[in-house]
Structures are given as C-alpha cells and as structure tokens.
Amino acid sequence: MVREIRLTGRFDPEALQAFAKARAELLAVEITEMSVSQSCFEARIVGEEALLGMFEMSCLLGPAGCIVTGAEDIA
C-alpha cells in the first residue's frame, strides 16, 4: 500500500527527518519521498496498511520539540 501524508506545525527539520527515518526502519516502512521544513512534513510511504498507520501516529507524536497542529492524507 502507498500513502502520502502531510503534517503541519512547528518542526526542527533535522530532528524530524532523523526521527521519521528511524521509525520507518523500525516498522519496515519505506519512505520513497520526504520533504521537511520548519512548518511542513510531507512523505510518501510504502508498506503494510497497519504499519503505515503506526508510522503516521509515531510522527504525530514526533520527537521532542516538534509540535504537530495538522495532519492529512494527500493521496
């Protein structure tokens, strides 16, 4: 399954990118595209449906210092 997600908020881009990569590896989810700025995180992820949901939830909770104010599937 493929899912594209967008999170908005206030982010430390380097910390969120490292966090997302680590969680993807832990959950056996492949990130095929990722864009991170101080206010937006977008990723195209591939894997089993339940694992994609777990990945998204972990990013919503995110690393310390990253605050999510909005989330949506974009595809």
Predicted model as a PDB file, atoms N, CA, C, CB and O in Angstrom, pLDDT in the B-factor column:
MODEL        1                                                                  
ATOM      1  N   MET A   1       0.842  -1.170   0.000  1.00 95.00           N  
ATOM      2  CA  MET A   1       0.000   0.000   0.000  1.00 95.00           C  
ATOM      3  C   MET A   1       0.894   1.243   0.000  1.00 95.00           C  
ATOM      4  CB  MET A   1      -0.962  -0.007   1.220  1.00 95.00           C  
ATOM      5  O   MET A   1       1.995   1.231   0.552  1.00 95.00           O  
ATOM      6  N   VAL A   2       0.404   2.310  -0.626  1.00 97.00           N  
ATOM      7  CA  VAL A   2       1.124   3.579  -0.686  1.00 97.00           C  
ATOM      8  C   VAL A   2       0.257   4.649  -0.027  1.00 97.00           C  
ATOM      9  CB  VAL A   2       1.477   3.967  -2.167  1.00 97.00           C  
ATOM     10  O   VAL A   2      -0.955   4.694  -0.234  1.00 97.00           O  
ATOM     11  N   ARG A   3       0.887   5.502   0.761  1.00 96.00           N  
ATOM     12  CA  ARG A   3       0.169   6.614   1.392  1.00 96.00           C  
ATOM     13  C   ARG A   3       1.065   7.843   1.342  1.00 96.00           C  
ATOM     14  CB  ARG A   3      -0.240   6.273   2.873  1.00 96.00           C  
ATOM     15  O   ARG A   3       2.280   7.751   1.517  1.00 96.00           O  
ATOM     16  N   GLU A   4       0.455   8.978   1.102  1.00 97.00           N  
ATOM     17  CA  GLU A   4       1.169  10.254   1.166  1.00 97.00           C  
ATOM     18  C   GLU A   4       0.554  11.056   2.296  1.00 97.00           C  
ATOM     19  CB  GLU A   4       1.097  11.037  -0.200  1.00 97.00           C  
ATOM     20  O   GLU A   4      -0.662  11.237   2.355  1.00 97.00           O  
ATOM     21  N   ILE A   5       1.408  11.536   3.194  1.00 97.00           N  
ATOM     22  CA  ILE A   5       0.914  12.268   4.356  1.00 97.00           C  
ATOM     23  C   ILE A   5       1.546  13.652   4.428  1.00 97.00           C  
ATOM     24  CB  ILE A   5       1.197  11.487   5.645  1.00 97.00           C  
ATOM     25  O   ILE A   5       2.653  13.879   3.941  1.00 97.00           O  
ATOM     26  N   ARG A   6       0.812  14.566   5.050  1.00 97.00           N  
ATOM     27  CA  ARG A   6       1.318  15.909   5.298  1.00 97.00           C  
ATOM     28  C   ARG A   6       1.006  16.267   6.749  1.00 97.00           C  
ATOM     29  CB  ARG A   6       0.690  16.951   4.304  1.00 97.00           C  
ATOM     30  O   ARG A   6      -0.134  16.158   7.202  1.00 97.00           O  
ATOM     31  N   LEU A   7       2.030  16.692   7.456  1.00 97.00           N  
ATOM     32  CA  LEU A   7       1.867  17.198   8.812  1.00 97.00           C  
ATOM     33  C   LEU A   7       2.287  18.660   8.806  1.00 97.00           C  
ATOM     34  CB  LEU A   7       2.706  16.364   9.849  1.00 97.00           C  
ATOM     35  O   LEU A   7       3.277  19.025   8.171  1.00 97.00           O  
ATOM     36  N   THR A   8       1.542  19.486   9.503  1.00 97.00           N  
ATOM     37  CA  THR A   8       1.912  20.887   9.630  1.00 97.00           C  
ATOM     38  C   THR A   8       2.098  21.207  11.107  1.00 97.00           C  
ATOM     39  CB  THR A   8       0.838  21.815   8.986  1.00 97.00           C  
ATOM     40  O   THR A   8       1.532  20.545  11.978  1.00 97.00           O  
ATOM     41  N   GLY A   9       2.896  22.223  11.372  1.00 97.00           N  
ATOM     42  CA  GLY A   9       3.161  22.622  12.751  1.00 97.00           C  
ATOM     43  C   GLY A   9       4.468  23.372  12.856  1.00 97.00           C  
ATOM     44  O   GLY A   9       4.836  24.137  11.965  1.00 97.00           O  
ATOM     45  N   ARG A  10       5.169  23.143  13.958  1.00 97.00           N  
ATOM     46  CA  ARG A  10       6.489  23.752  14.187  1.00 97.00           C  
ATOM     47  C   ARG A  10       7.480  22.625  14.398  1.00 97.00           C  
ATOM     48  CB  ARG A  10       6.477  24.737  15.421  1.00 97.00           C  
ATOM     49  O   ARG A  10       7.362  21.840  15.339  1.00 97.00           O  
ATOM     50  N   PHE A  11       8.467  22.556  13.500  1.00 97.00           N  
ATOM     51  CA  PHE A  11       9.378  21.423  13.496  1.00 97.00           C  
ATOM     52  C   PHE A  11      10.834  21.851  13.502  1.00 97.00           C  
ATOM     53  CB  PHE A  11       9.111  20.554  12.302  1.00 97.00           C  
ATOM     54  O   PHE A  11      11.197  22.921  13.014  1.00 97.00           O  
ATOM     55  N   ASP A  12      11.652  20.981  14.071  1.00 96.00           N  
ATOM     56  CA  ASP A  12      13.098  21.013  13.883  1.00 96.00           C  
ATOM     57  C   ASP A  12      13.322  20.045  12.713  1.00 96.00           C  
ATOM     58  CB  ASP A  12      13.925  20.593  15.228  1.00 96.00           C  
ATOM     59  O   ASP A  12      13.298  18.831  12.915  1.00 96.00           O  
ATOM     60  N   PRO A  13      13.538  20.559  11.499  1.00 96.00           N  
ATOM     61  CA  PRO A  13      13.584  19.689  10.322  1.00 96.00           C  
ATOM     62  C   PRO A  13      14.573  18.531  10.428  1.00 96.00           C  
ATOM     63  CB  PRO A  13      13.922  20.502   9.126  1.00 96.00           C  
ATOM     64  O   PRO A  13      14.241  17.408  10.048  1.00 96.00           O  
ATOM     65  N   GLU A  14      15.760  18.777  10.928  1.00 95.00           N  
ATOM     66  CA  GLU A  14      16.758  17.706  11.031  1.00 95.00           C  
ATOM     67  C   GLU A  14      16.310  16.632  12.013  1.00 95.00           C  
ATOM     68  CB  GLU A  14      18.116  18.276  11.463  1.00 95.00           C  
ATOM     69  O   GLU A  14      16.459  15.440  11.743  1.00 95.00           O  
ATOM     70  N   ALA A  15      15.764  17.046  13.148  1.00 96.00           N  
ATOM     71  CA  ALA A  15      15.310  16.082  14.156  1.00 96.00           C  
ATOM     72  C   ALA A  15      14.142  15.267  13.631  1.00 96.00           C  
ATOM     73  CB  ALA A  15      14.910  16.799  15.453  1.00 96.00           C  
ATOM     74  O   ALA A  15      14.103  14.053  13.834  1.00 96.00           O  
ATOM     75  N   LEU A  16      13.188  15.903  12.959  1.00 96.00           N  
ATOM     76  CA  LEU A  16      12.024  15.181  12.447  1.00 96.00           C  
ATOM     77  C   LEU A  16      12.418  14.235  11.319  1.00 96.00           C  
ATOM     78  CB  LEU A  16      10.956  16.166  11.958  1.00 96.00           C  
ATOM     79  O   LEU A  16      11.895  13.124  11.236  1.00 96.00           O  
ATOM     80  N   GLN A  17      13.317  14.652  10.469  1.00 97.00           N  
ATOM     81  CA  GLN A  17      13.764  13.779   9.381  1.00 97.00           C  
ATOM     82  C   GLN A  17      14.461  12.540   9.941  1.00 97.00           C  
ATOM     83  CB  GLN A  17      14.712  14.541   8.429  1.00 97.00           C  
ATOM     84  O   GLN A  17      14.189  11.426   9.495  1.00 97.00           O  
ATOM     85  N   ALA A  18      15.353  12.722  10.909  1.00 97.00           N  
ATOM     86  CA  ALA A  18      16.047  11.585  11.519  1.00 97.00           C  
ATOM     87  C   ALA A  18      15.052  10.674  12.235  1.00 97.00           C  
ATOM     88  CB  ALA A  18      17.130  12.075  12.506  1.00 97.00           C  
ATOM     89  O   ALA A  18      15.151   9.450  12.147  1.00 97.00           O  
ATOM     90  N   PHE A  19      14.094  11.271  12.941  1.00 97.00           N  
ATOM     91  CA  PHE A  19      13.067  10.512  13.652  1.00 97.00           C  
ATOM     92  C   PHE A  19      12.248   9.676  12.672  1.00 97.00           C  
ATOM     93  CB  PHE A  19      12.147  11.459  14.449  1.00 97.00           C  
ATOM     94  O   PHE A  19      12.022   8.489  12.906  1.00 97.00           O  
ATOM     95  N   ALA A  20      11.801  10.291  11.572  1.00 97.00           N  
ATOM     96  CA  ALA A  20      10.985   9.590  10.579  1.00 97.00           C  
ATOM     97  C   ALA A  20      11.757   8.427   9.959  1.00 97.00           C  
ATOM     98  CB  ALA A  20      10.524  10.564   9.481  1.00 97.00           C  
ATOM     99  O   ALA A  20      11.205   7.339   9.791  1.00 97.00           O  
ATOM    100  N   LYS A  21      13.012   8.641   9.621  1.00 98.00           N  
ATOM    101  CA  LYS A  21      13.822   7.569   9.043  1.00 98.00           C  
ATOM    102  C   LYS A  21      13.989   6.417  10.020  1.00 98.00           C  
ATOM    103  CB  LYS A  21      15.190   8.100   8.626  1.00 98.00           C  
ATOM    104  O   LYS A  21      13.906   5.254   9.625  1.00 98.00           O  
ATOM    105  N   ALA A  22      14.223   6.723  11.286  1.00 97.00           N  
ATOM    106  CA  ALA A  22      14.390   5.681  12.304  1.00 97.00           C  
ATOM    107  C   ALA A  22      13.098   4.899  12.503  1.00 97.00           C  
ATOM    108  CB  ALA A  22      14.842   6.298  13.636  1.00 97.00           C  
ATOM    109  O   ALA A  22      13.129   3.674  12.620  1.00 97.00           O  
ATOM    110  N   ARG A  23      11.964   5.590  12.543  1.00 97.00           N  
ATOM    111  CA  ARG A  23      10.679   4.899  12.731  1.00 97.00           C  
ATOM    112  C   ARG A  23      10.339   4.058  11.516  1.00 97.00           C  
ATOM    113  CB  ARG A  23       9.551   5.908  13.002  1.00 97.00           C  
ATOM    114  O   ARG A  23       9.811   2.955  11.656  1.00 97.00           O  
ATOM    115  N   ALA A  24      10.632   4.557  10.331  1.00 98.00           N  
ATOM    116  CA  ALA A  24      10.376   3.789   9.112  1.00 98.00           C  
ATOM    117  C   ALA A  24      11.182   2.493   9.122  1.00 98.00           C  
ATOM    118  CB  ALA A  24      10.721   4.624   7.859  1.00 98.00           C  
ATOM    119  O   ALA A  24      10.662   1.430   8.785  1.00 98.00           O  
ATOM    120  N   GLU A  25      12.429   2.584   9.504  1.00 98.00           N  
ATOM    121  CA  GLU A  25      13.272   1.388   9.566  1.00 98.00           C  
ATOM    122  C   GLU A  25      12.740   0.408  10.606  1.00 98.00           C  
ATOM    123  CB  GLU A  25      14.729   1.769   9.891  1.00 98.00           C  
ATOM    124  O   GLU A  25      12.677  -0.795  10.350  1.00 98.00           O  
ATOM    125  N   LEU A  26      12.364   0.907  11.759  1.00 97.00           N  
ATOM    126  CA  LEU A  26      11.835   0.071  12.832  1.00 97.00           C  
ATOM    127  C   LEU A  26      10.553  -0.662  12.411  1.00 97.00           C  
ATOM    128  CB  LEU A  26      11.564   0.923  14.068  1.00 97.00           C  
ATOM    129  O   LEU A  26      10.344  -1.820  12.774  1.00 97.00           O  
ATOM    130  N   LEU A  27       9.702   0.023  11.646  1.00 97.00           N  
ATOM    131  CA  LEU A  27       8.410  -0.537  11.241  1.00 97.00           C  
ATOM    132  C   LEU A  27       8.434  -1.222   9.875  1.00 97.00           C  
ATOM    133  CB  LEU A  27       7.378   0.550  11.226  1.00 97.00           C  
ATOM    134  O   LEU A  27       7.400  -1.705   9.413  1.00 97.00           O  
ATOM    135  N   ALA A  28       9.584  -1.272   9.231  1.00 97.00           N  
ATOM    136  CA  ALA A  28       9.709  -1.860   7.894  1.00 97.00           C  
ATOM    137  C   ALA A  28       8.804  -1.138   6.893  1.00 97.00           C  
ATOM    138  CB  ALA A  28       9.363  -3.362   7.934  1.00 97.00           C  
ATOM    139  O   ALA A  28       8.130  -1.762   6.074  1.00 97.00           O  
ATOM    140  N   VAL A  29       8.811   0.195   6.985  1.00 97.00           N  
ATOM    141  CA  VAL A  29       8.084   1.056   6.059  1.00 97.00           C  
ATOM    142  C   VAL A  29       9.128   1.766   5.198  1.00 97.00           C  
ATOM    143  CB  VAL A  29       7.157   2.090   6.824  1.00 97.00           C  
ATOM    144  O   VAL A  29      10.148   2.228   5.707  1.00 97.00           O  
ATOM    145  N   GLU A  30       8.872   1.848   3.911  1.00 98.00           N  
ATOM    146  CA  GLU A  30       9.801   2.528   3.009  1.00 98.00           C  
ATOM    147  C   GLU A  30       9.332   3.954   2.762  1.00 98.00           C  
ATOM    148  CB  GLU A  30       9.932   1.762   1.673  1.00 98.00           C  
ATOM    149  O   GLU A  30       8.181   4.180   2.386  1.00 98.00           O  
ATOM    150  N   ILE A  31      10.215   4.905   2.971  1.00 98.00           N  
ATOM    151  CA  ILE A  31       9.939   6.302   2.618  1.00 98.00           C  
ATOM    152  C   ILE A  31      10.517   6.514   1.220  1.00 98.00           C  
ATOM    153  CB  ILE A  31      10.563   7.324   3.677  1.00 98.00           C  
ATOM    154  O   ILE A  31      11.733   6.472   1.035  1.00 98.00           O  
ATOM    155  N   THR A  32       9.638   6.744   0.232  1.00 98.00           N  
ATOM    156  CA  THR A  32      10.136   6.920  -1.127  1.00 98.00           C  
ATOM    157  C   THR A  32      10.362   8.386  -1.465  1.00 98.00           C  
ATOM    158  CB  THR A  32       9.171   6.308  -2.120  1.00 98.00           C  
ATOM    159  O   THR A  32      11.154   8.701  -2.353  1.00 98.00           O  
ATOM    160  N   GLU A  33       9.675   9.288  -0.768  1.00 97.00           N  
ATOM    161  CA  GLU A  33       9.882  10.733  -0.910  1.00 97.00           C  
ATOM    162  C   GLU A  33       9.630  11.371   0.444  1.00 97.00           C  
ATOM    163  CB  GLU A  33       8.943  11.351  -2.011  1.00 97.00           C  
ATOM    164  O   GLU A  33       8.742  10.953   1.187  1.00 97.00           O  
ATOM    165  N   MET A  34      10.427  12.398   0.758  1.00 98.00           N  
ATOM    166  CA  MET A  34      10.212  13.107   2.015  1.00 98.00           C  
ATOM    167  C   MET A  34      10.677  14.547   1.859  1.00 98.00           C  
ATOM    168  CB  MET A  34      10.959  12.410   3.186  1.00 98.00           C  
ATOM    169  O   MET A  34      11.721  14.821   1.267  1.00 98.00           O  
ATOM    170  N   SER A  35       9.883  15.457   2.401  1.00 97.00           N  
ATOM    171  CA  SER A  35      10.208  16.876   2.414  1.00 97.00           C  
ATOM    172  C   SER A  35       9.909  17.393   3.819  1.00 97.00           C  
ATOM    173  CB  SER A  35       9.396  17.671   1.316  1.00 97.00           C  
ATOM    174  O   SER A  35       8.825  17.168   4.357  1.00 97.00           O  
ATOM    175  N   VAL A  36      10.885  18.088   4.406  1.00 97.00           N  
ATOM    176  CA  VAL A  36      10.710  18.592   5.768  1.00 97.00           C  
ATOM    177  C   VAL A  36      11.175  20.046   5.828  1.00 97.00           C  
ATOM    178  CB  VAL A  36      11.495  17.716   6.795  1.00 97.00           C  
ATOM    179  O   VAL A  36      12.275  20.379   5.387  1.00 97.00           O  
ATOM    180  N   SER A  37      10.313  20.908   6.384  1.00 97.00           N  
ATOM    181  CA  SER A  37      10.684  22.299   6.632  1.00 97.00           C  
ATOM    182  C   SER A  37      10.317  22.623   8.073  1.00 97.00           C  
ATOM    183  CB  SER A  37       9.971  23.277   5.626  1.00 97.00           C  
ATOM    184  O   SER A  37       9.913  21.736   8.825  1.00 97.00           O  
ATOM    185  N   GLN A  38      10.451  23.861   8.456  1.00 97.00           N  
ATOM    186  CA  GLN A  38      10.114  24.248   9.819  1.00 97.00           C  
ATOM    187  C   GLN A  38       8.612  24.215  10.081  1.00 97.00           C  
ATOM    188  CB  GLN A  38      10.651  25.628  10.107  1.00 97.00           C  
ATOM    189  O   GLN A  38       8.187  24.247  11.236  1.00 97.00           O  
ATOM    190  N   SER A  39       7.798  24.152   9.018  1.00 98.00           N  
ATOM    191  CA  SER A  39       6.345  24.170   9.210  1.00 98.00           C  
ATOM    192  C   SER A  39       5.587  23.045   8.507  1.00 98.00           C  
ATOM    193  CB  SER A  39       5.811  25.468   8.739  1.00 98.00           C  
ATOM    194  O   SER A  39       4.374  22.921   8.679  1.00 98.00           O  
ATOM    195  N   CYS A  40       6.284  22.223   7.717  1.00 98.00           N  
ATOM    196  CA  CYS A  40       5.586  21.185   6.962  1.00 98.00           C  
ATOM    197  C   CYS A  40       6.453  19.933   6.791  1.00 98.00           C  
ATOM    198  CB  CYS A  40       5.169  21.723   5.590  1.00 98.00           C  
ATOM    199  O   CYS A  40       7.642  20.020   6.487  1.00 98.00           O  
ATOM    200  N   PHE A  41       5.836  18.780   6.992  1.00 97.00           N  
ATOM    201  CA  PHE A  41       6.469  17.478   6.759  1.00 97.00           C  
ATOM    202  C   PHE A  41       5.579  16.734   5.780  1.00 97.00           C  
ATOM    203  CB  PHE A  41       6.667  16.658   8.105  1.00 97.00           C  
ATOM    204  O   PHE A  41       4.390  16.546   6.037  1.00 97.00           O  
ATOM    205  N   GLU A  42       6.146  16.310   4.660  1.00 98.00           N  
ATOM    206  CA  GLU A  42       5.413  15.506   3.691  1.00 98.00           C  
ATOM    207  C   GLU A  42       6.225  14.262   3.395  1.00 98.00           C  
ATOM    208  CB  GLU A  42       5.121  16.308   2.388  1.00 98.00           C  
ATOM    209  O   GLU A  42       7.448  14.318   3.268  1.00 98.00           O  
ATOM    210  N   ALA A  43       5.535  13.140   3.286  1.00 98.00           N  
ATOM    211  CA  ALA A  43       6.227  11.889   2.986  1.00 98.00           C  
ATOM    212  C   ALA A  43       5.327  10.979   2.177  1.00 98.00           C  
ATOM    213  CB  ALA A  43       6.676  11.187   4.276  1.00 98.00           C  
ATOM    214  O   ALA A  43       4.112  10.934   2.372  1.00 98.00           O  
ATOM    215  N   ARG A  44       5.944  10.266   1.278  1.00 98.00           N  
ATOM    216  CA  ARG A  44       5.284   9.184   0.528  1.00 98.00           C  
ATOM    217  C   ARG A  44       5.857   7.908   1.107  1.00 98.00           C  
ATOM    218  CB  ARG A  44       5.523   9.288  -1.062  1.00 98.00           C  
ATOM    219  O   ARG A  44       7.066   7.680   1.061  1.00 98.00           O  
ATOM    220  N   ILE A  45       4.975   7.068   1.658  1.00 98.00           N  
ATOM    221  CA  ILE A  45       5.428   5.880   2.363  1.00 98.00           C  
ATOM    222  C   ILE A  45       4.774   4.637   1.770  1.00 98.00           C  
ATOM    223  CB  ILE A  45       5.118   5.990   3.866  1.00 98.00           C  
ATOM    224  O   ILE A  45       3.643   4.685   1.286  1.00 98.00           O  
ATOM    225  N   VAL A  46       5.505   3.520   1.815  1.00 98.00           N  
ATOM    226  CA  VAL A  46       5.049   2.266   1.232  1.00 98.00           C  
ATOM    227  C   VAL A  46       5.226   1.164   2.272  1.00 98.00           C  
ATOM    228  CB  VAL A  46       5.829   1.935  -0.083  1.00 98.00           C  
ATOM    229  O   VAL A  46       6.274   1.058   2.909  1.00 98.00           O  
ATOM    230  N   GLY A  47       4.195   0.350   2.433  1.00 97.00           N  
ATOM    231  CA  GLY A  47       4.277  -0.770   3.362  1.00 97.00           C  
ATOM    232  C   GLY A  47       2.902  -1.336   3.646  1.00 97.00           C  
ATOM    233  O   GLY A  47       1.926  -1.003   2.974  1.00 97.00           O  
ATOM    234  N   GLU A  48       2.838  -2.195   4.648  1.00 97.00           N  
ATOM    235  CA  GLU A  48       1.560  -2.772   5.053  1.00 97.00           C  
ATOM    236  C   GLU A  48       0.700  -1.690   5.699  1.00 97.00           C  
ATOM    237  CB  GLU A  48       1.772  -3.964   6.031  1.00 97.00           C  
ATOM    238  O   GLU A  48       1.207  -0.821   6.410  1.00 97.00           O  
ATOM    239  N   GLU A  49      -0.600  -1.751   5.446  1.00 95.00           N  
ATOM    240  CA  GLU A  49      -1.516  -0.701   5.886  1.00 95.00           C  
ATOM    241  C   GLU A  49      -1.404  -0.397   7.378  1.00 95.00           C  
ATOM    242  CB  GLU A  49      -2.930  -1.094   5.560  1.00 95.00           C  
ATOM    243  O   GLU A  49      -1.320   0.769   7.763  1.00 95.00           O  
ATOM    244  N   ALA A  50      -1.403  -1.415   8.210  1.00 96.00           N  
ATOM    245  CA  ALA A  50      -1.324  -1.202   9.662  1.00 96.00           C  
ATOM    246  C   ALA A  50      -0.019  -0.524  10.048  1.00 96.00           C  
ATOM    247  CB  ALA A  50      -1.459  -2.535  10.409  1.00 96.00           C  
ATOM    248  O   ALA A  50       0.002   0.328  10.936  1.00 96.00           O  
ATOM    249  N   LEU A  51       1.066  -0.897   9.387  1.00 97.00           N  
ATOM    250  CA  LEU A  51       2.372  -0.307   9.698  1.00 97.00           C  
ATOM    251  C   LEU A  51       2.445   1.151   9.251  1.00 97.00           C  
ATOM    252  CB  LEU A  51       3.493  -1.113   9.034  1.00 97.00           C  
ATOM    253  O   LEU A  51       3.097   1.970   9.899  1.00 97.00           O  
ATOM    254  N   LEU A  52       1.778   1.475   8.146  1.00 96.00           N  
ATOM    255  CA  LEU A  52       1.738   2.870   7.698  1.00 96.00           C  
ATOM    256  C   LEU A  52       1.009   3.726   8.728  1.00 96.00           C  
ATOM    257  CB  LEU A  52       1.049   2.986   6.313  1.00 96.00           C  
ATOM    258  O   LEU A  52       1.424   4.847   9.019  1.00 96.00           O  
ATOM    259  N   GLY A  53      -0.074   3.194   9.274  1.00 94.00           N  
ATOM    260  CA  GLY A  53      -0.794   3.904  10.329  1.00 94.00           C  
ATOM    261  C   GLY A  53       0.065   4.113  11.563  1.00 94.00           C  
ATOM    262  O   GLY A  53       0.032   5.179  12.176  1.00 94.00           O  
ATOM    263  N   MET A  54       0.838   3.091  11.929  1.00 96.00           N  
ATOM    264  CA  MET A  54       1.739   3.213  13.074  1.00 96.00           C  
ATOM    265  C   MET A  54       2.819   4.261  12.821  1.00 96.00           C  
ATOM    266  CB  MET A  54       2.384   1.862  13.388  1.00 96.00           C  
ATOM    267  O   MET A  54       3.178   5.030  13.713  1.00 96.00           O  
ATOM    268  N   PHE A  55       3.328   4.279  11.592  1.00 97.00           N  
ATOM    269  CA  PHE A  55       4.338   5.276  11.239  1.00 97.00           C  
ATOM    270  C   PHE A  55       3.766   6.685  11.364  1.00 97.00           C  
ATOM    271  CB  PHE A  55       4.859   5.037   9.808  1.00 97.00           C  
ATOM    272  O   PHE A  55       4.387   7.571  11.949  1.00 97.00           O  
ATOM    273  N   GLU A  56       2.578   6.875  10.809  1.00 95.00           N  
ATOM    274  CA  GLU A  56       1.952   8.190  10.866  1.00 95.00           C  
ATOM    275  C   GLU A  56       1.704   8.620  12.313  1.00 95.00           C  
ATOM    276  CB  GLU A  56       0.635   8.186  10.083  1.00 95.00           C  
ATOM    277  O   GLU A  56       1.957   9.771  12.669  1.00 95.00           O  
ATOM    278  N   MET A  57       1.216   7.712  13.137  1.00 95.00           N  
ATOM    279  CA  MET A  57       0.954   8.032  14.536  1.00 95.00           C  
ATOM    280  C   MET A  57       2.246   8.395  15.264  1.00 95.00           C  
ATOM    281  CB  MET A  57       0.265   6.854  15.234  1.00 95.00           C  
ATOM    282  O   MET A  57       2.265   9.330  16.065  1.00 95.00           O  
ATOM    283  N   SER A  58       3.314   7.668  14.993  1.00 95.00           N  
ATOM    284  CA  SER A  58       4.571   7.992  15.668  1.00 95.00           C  
ATOM    285  C   SER A  58       5.077   9.368  15.239  1.00 95.00           C  
ATOM    286  CB  SER A  58       5.633   6.919  15.372  1.00 95.00           C  
ATOM    287  O   SER A  58       5.654  10.089  16.053  1.00 95.00           O  
ATOM    288  N   CYS A  59       4.872   9.742  13.983  1.00 95.00           N  
ATOM    289  CA  CYS A  59       5.287  11.073  13.527  1.00 95.00           C  
ATOM    290  C   CYS A  59       4.411  12.162  14.132  1.00 95.00           C  
ATOM    291  CB  CYS A  59       5.239  11.155  11.999  1.00 95.00           C  
ATOM    292  O   CYS A  59       4.886  13.267  14.394  1.00 95.00           O  
ATOM    293  N   LEU A  60       3.126  11.855  14.356  1.00 94.00           N  
ATOM    294  CA  LEU A  60       2.248  12.820  15.020  1.00 94.00           C  
ATOM    295  C   LEU A  60       2.749  13.123  16.427  1.00 94.00           C  
ATOM    296  CB  LEU A  60       0.806  12.291  15.072  1.00 94.00           C  
ATOM    297  O   LEU A  60       2.704  14.268  16.876  1.00 94.00           O  
ATOM    298  N   LEU A  61       3.219  12.103  17.110  1.00 93.00           N  
ATOM    299  CA  LEU A  61       3.756  12.282  18.460  1.00 93.00           C  
ATOM    300  C   LEU A  61       5.164  12.870  18.403  1.00 93.00           C  
ATOM    301  CB  LEU A  61       3.767  10.942  19.221  1.00 93.00           C  
ATOM    302  O   LEU A  61       5.575  13.633  19.277  1.00 93.00           O  
ATOM    303  N   GLY A  62       5.885  12.495  17.357  1.00 89.00           N  
ATOM    304  CA  GLY A  62       7.174  13.052  16.994  1.00 89.00           C  
ATOM    305  C   GLY A  62       8.240  13.163  18.052  1.00 89.00           C  
ATOM    306  O   GLY A  62       8.029  12.796  19.208  1.00 89.00           O  
ATOM    307  N   PRO A  63       9.390  13.672  17.651  1.00 93.00           N  
ATOM    308  CA  PRO A  63      10.467  13.896  18.605  1.00 93.00           C  
ATOM    309  C   PRO A  63      10.166  15.125  19.469  1.00 93.00           C  
ATOM    310  CB  PRO A  63      11.813  14.068  17.869  1.00 93.00           C  
ATOM    311  O   PRO A  63       9.339  15.961  19.106  1.00 93.00           O  
ATOM    312  N   ALA A  64      10.829  15.220  20.583  1.00 88.00           N  
ATOM    313  CA  ALA A  64      10.663  16.373  21.461  1.00 88.00           C  
ATOM    314  C   ALA A  64      10.960  17.652  20.687  1.00 88.00           C  
ATOM    315  CB  ALA A  64      11.583  16.259  22.702  1.00 88.00           C  
ATOM    316  O   ALA A  64      11.894  17.695  19.886  1.00 88.00           O  
ATOM    317  N   GLY A  65      10.178  18.680  20.923  1.00 87.00           N  
ATOM    318  CA  GLY A  65      10.402  19.958  20.270  1.00 87.00           C  
ATOM    319  C   GLY A  65       9.668  20.120  18.953  1.00 87.00           C  
ATOM    320  O   GLY A  65       9.683  21.205  18.374  1.00 87.00           O  
ATOM    321  N   CYS A  66       9.023  19.061  18.463  1.00 93.00           N  
ATOM    322  CA  CYS A  66       8.243  19.151  17.236  1.00 93.00           C  
ATOM    323  C   CYS A  66       6.764  19.113  17.603  1.00 93.00           C  
ATOM    324  CB  CYS A  66       8.607  17.999  16.246  1.00 93.00           C  
ATOM    325  O   CYS A  66       6.301  18.167  18.240  1.00 93.00           O  
ATOM    326  N   ILE A  67       6.028  20.139  17.200  1.00 95.00           N  
ATOM    327  CA  ILE A  67       4.622  20.264  17.543  1.00 95.00           C  
ATOM    328  C   ILE A  67       3.771  20.153  16.275  1.00 95.00           C  
ATOM    329  CB  ILE A  67       4.353  21.603  18.272  1.00 95.00           C  
ATOM    330  O   ILE A  67       3.903  20.975  15.368  1.00 95.00           O  
ATOM    331  N   VAL A  68       2.908  19.153  16.210  1.00 96.00           N  
ATOM    332  CA  VAL A  68       2.022  18.949  15.059  1.00 96.00           C  
ATOM    333  C   VAL A  68       0.698  19.648  15.341  1.00 96.00           C  
ATOM    334  CB  VAL A  68       1.799  17.422  14.772  1.00 96.00           C  
ATOM    335  O   VAL A  68       0.079  19.432  16.383  1.00 96.00           O  
ATOM    336  N   THR A  69       0.275  20.483  14.405  1.00 96.00           N  
ATOM    337  CA  THR A  69      -1.018  21.175  14.557  1.00 96.00           C  
ATOM    338  C   THR A  69      -2.035  20.716  13.521  1.00 96.00           C  
ATOM    339  CB  THR A  69      -0.826  22.686  14.447  1.00 96.00           C  
ATOM    340  O   THR A  69      -3.221  21.023  13.644  1.00 96.00           O  
ATOM    341  N   GLY A  70      -1.589  19.981  12.498  1.00 96.00           N  
ATOM    342  CA  GLY A  70      -2.493  19.489  11.475  1.00 96.00           C  
ATOM    343  C   GLY A  70      -1.933  18.274  10.794  1.00 96.00           C  
ATOM    344  O   GLY A  70      -0.717  18.125  10.678  1.00 96.00           O  
ATOM    345  N   ALA A  71      -2.821  17.386  10.332  1.00 95.00           N  
ATOM    346  CA  ALA A  71      -2.400  16.164   9.628  1.00 95.00           C  
ATOM    347  C   ALA A  71      -3.430  15.823   8.568  1.00 95.00           C  
ATOM    348  CB  ALA A  71      -2.218  14.971  10.619  1.00 95.00           C  
ATOM    349  O   ALA A  71      -4.632  15.979   8.783  1.00 95.00           O  
ATOM    350  N   GLU A  72      -2.951  15.354   7.415  1.00 94.00           N  
ATOM    351  CA  GLU A  72      -3.869  14.939   6.356  1.00 94.00           C  
ATOM    352  C   GLU A  72      -3.190  13.958   5.420  1.00 94.00           C  
ATOM    353  CB  GLU A  72      -4.378  16.154   5.572  1.00 94.00           C  
ATOM    354  O   GLU A  72      -1.974  13.992   5.237  1.00 94.00           O  
ATOM    355  N   ASP A  73      -3.997  13.077   4.825  1.00 91.00           N  
ATOM    356  CA  ASP A  73      -3.528  12.242   3.736  1.00 91.00           C  
ATOM    357  C   ASP A  73      -3.643  13.091   2.484  1.00 91.00           C  
ATOM    358  CB  ASP A  73      -4.347  10.892   3.619  1.00 91.00           C  
ATOM    359  O   ASP A  73      -4.660  13.753   2.275  1.00 91.00           O  
ATOM    360  N   ILE A  74      -2.619  13.081   1.651  1.00 91.00           N  
ATOM    361  CA  ILE A  74      -2.651  13.926   0.458  1.00 91.00           C  
ATOM    362  C   ILE A  74      -2.782  13.105  -0.821  1.00 91.00           C  
ATOM    363  CB  ILE A  74      -1.398  14.784   0.392  1.00 91.00           C  
ATOM    364  O   ILE A  74      -2.787  13.664  -1.918  1.00 91.00           O  
ATOM    365  N   ALA A  75      -2.888  11.801  -0.691  1.00 69.00           N  
ATOM    366  CA  ALA A  75      -3.114  10.958  -1.883  1.00 69.00           C  
ATOM    367  C   ALA A  75      -3.827   9.689  -1.467  1.00 69.00           C  
ATOM    368  CB  ALA A  75      -1.772  10.614  -2.602  1.00 69.00           C  
ATOM    369  O   ALA A  75      -4.116   8.839  -2.309  1.00 69.00           O  
TER     370      ALA A  75                                                      
ENDMDL                                                                          
END                                                                             
